[in-house]
Amino acid sequence: MSDIRETHPGTRSRLDPQPMPRRDFLGQAAIWSALGALVFGLIGVLRLPKAAVLSSPSKKFRVNLPQSLAPGTPFVPPGRAVAIFRDKDGVYAISTVCTHLGCIVAPTASGFSCPCHGSRFDRSGEVLRGPAPKALGWLSLSTADGLEIMVNEGQRVPTGTKVRS
């Protein structure tokens, strides 16, 4: 005895699963997509209380200049973008952040050099060769005693401003 499906290919057994209509499939796909979006949104909301920002050092910091610091020689405190100089007129600080794109310039024998795009600055921070559009900024200094100097990286002062030490 042969199976009825072999002789009549279009007939179905009552035990065969019902095919899912396209409309039902699209409806379920939309529901699962919405649930997935809600789950990912909830995960994002739960991450909000945790700050994703790294703390940065204070813009104001204290520096003890070495007594052996020769006049005109830059002193760069570790981890800071500042060069501090001592000369016969006093102490001054120049930012080592290039005014072109914000690279950290390196002190050289004649001033400063930007390793990123080749800008050159003299000892007072004035531009010798571009593409830097303006001079390096001078920073605010103050002294509590003769040895310790307070540097404020967030406050610019006019070029040539020095503090007696």
N, C-alpha and C positions, 0 to 999 in steps of 0.2 A: 504494500500500500504506500503510495507516494504522498508526500506532504502537499497540502493544498497551495502553499506558496510557490512550490516549484512549478505547478501547472498554471497558476494565476499570479504572476509577479506583482500586480498592483494591490493585492489584498493584504491586510495586516491581521496579525493575531491580536486578540484582546489582551494578551500578556505583554505585548510590545509597548515600550513607553511612548507616551503621546509626544509628538514633536512640539517644540516651543514656538509659538507664533513670534514673528519678528517684533511686533509691538511689545509683547511681554519681555523679550530679551532686551530691547532698548530701554524699557522702563527699569528693569533690574540693574542694567549697566549704569544708568543715571543715579540710582539710589546708592550703589556701591561707590561710585565716583564721589558723590557728595559726602558719604561717610568717611572715605579716605581723606578728602580735603579737610573735614572737621578734625580728624585725628591729627593730621600734620599741623593744623592751626593750633590745636590744643597743646601740642608739644612745643610749638614756638612761644605760646603764651606762658607756659610753665618755665621757660628759660629766661623770661624777661627780668625776674627779680635778681638774677645773677648778673652783675656788671661785666660787660665784655671789654671794658676799658682798663688799660694798664695805668697804674699810678705813675706820675712823672715827678722828678725831683723839684723841689721848691725853686722858684726863680731868684730868691735871695739866699745867699750862702756866704759863709765866712771862710777866709783864706789867710793862712800864715805864710807870708812870703819868705823864702829862704834868705838868710843874711848874705849868702854868697852870690846872690843874683846880681850879675853885672848890669850896669846901665845899658838900656837898649836891647837887652836879651829878653825874649818872651818867656813867661811862666804860664803854662797851660795846666790848670788843675785837672786831675783825672776825672773823666766822665763829663766834663763841661765844655761848652762851645765858646770859651772866652780865653783871650790872651792878655795877661797882665804884665805891664812894663813898669820899670822904675828908671827915672833919669834924675838929673840935678834939680828939676823943677817940681818933682813929685811922682805920684803913682797914677797910672791911668789904665783903663781896660777897654779892649776892642773886641767886638763880637767876631767870632770866626765862622759865622754863617754867611756864605756867599749871597750877594744880593741878586744874582742871576736866577738860580733855581734852588737855592737852599742847601747846597753841598757844604761840608765842613772844610774850610781852607786850611792848608798846612803852613806853619811858619817857615820861612826860608831866610837866608842870609840878608836878602835885600828887602824883605817884607813878608808877603803872603802869596801863596799860589793855590788856585783851585784845581783839584785833581780831575774834576768832571769835565769841564769845558774850557780850561786853559786861561781863565781870567787871572790877572796879576794885580797885586795891590802893593803900595809902598808901606813903610813902617807906620804911617799914620792912618792907613786904611784907604787912602785915595786910589782910584782906579788908574793903573798904568796901561793895562791892555784888557779889552773886553772879551767876552760879551756882557760882563756885569754892567748894569745901567747906572749904578751909583756906588758910593764909597761904603766901606764896612762901618757899621754903627759903633759909636762910642757909648759905653755903659756907665751908669751911675755907680760911684764908689763913695764909701764913707769909712772913717776910722774911729774906733773906740779908744784904742791905745796906739802906740807907735808900731806894734807888730801885727796886730790882727786887722784885716780889711774886710768890710762887708761889701759884697758885689750884688747889684740888683740887675739881673739879666732882662727884666721886664721894663726897665726905664732907660730910655735913650737920653743922652746929653749932647750938647753941641761939641763938635770936633775941637780938640785942644783943651777940654776940661780936665784938670788934674787935681788931685788931692795931695796935700802935704803929708809926708809920713815921717 
